[in-house]
Amino acid sequence: MKESTQAVECMRSVDNLPRRILRLGVALGIVLLMVSVLFFAGSSSPQEQLVQSILDMRDGFNSQYAGDVLRHCSENFQESEYSLDKSSFRIALVRIFLKERDRRDRSFLWHASILEEQVVVQFDGPEEQATTATVLAPVEFERRNKPADKPVWVLEIRGQAERQVGGGWKFTSARFKTLSGRRPF
């Protein structure tokens, strides 16, 4: 009887082995991911950080998540063309995400494109010591269901960014200027 109980316990232990390995692998993967993010997050140049911020904002718009756009803006952010502060910018984005839907399938109508090589960053001094920067980026808006068509609206973003205490950058102001087409939303 004692041997059969030990055999059952041994089999349970063996059956749980893949589950234990999976749990250990997931935990180890999370730890490695956190370490790599902490290690590599500070290794990009100010230029790379600012270009990535613009690309993240584009991706936030395309995924219809205002938080991904606004996390790159300071609390005192101001936009001059449409007189938007951070709060009204959030409201405008959410309104666009909710209203600009296809009538048939309710999918989001718009796609923003920014080419990384077209983003221009100008620093107020040597890049590593700079405290402010101007970032210029053309943004093309096209209909999602017609990606081969000419963009409906081409907009230039001219953003002013400041280096933050932790070393990252936040946009304090921006100006949106139409280059061609017209604002569709």
URHUUR-V485209 format. One record per run of one state. SS is the DSSP state (~ for helix, > for strand, _ for the rest). FROM is the first residue (numbers start at 1). LEN is the number of residues. If there is no record, write none. Layout:
BEGIN
SS/FROM/LEN  SS/FROM/LEN
END
This chain:
BEGIN
_/1/1  ~/2/40  _/42/4  ~/46/17  _/63/3  ~/66/5  _/71/2  >/73/7  _/80/4  >/84/2  ~/86/14  _/100/1  >/101/1  _/102/6  >/108/1  _/109/1  >/110/4  _/114/2  ~/116/3  _/119/1  >/120/4  _/124/8  >/132/12  ~/144/3  _/147/6  >/153/11  _/164/5  >/169/13  _/182/4
END
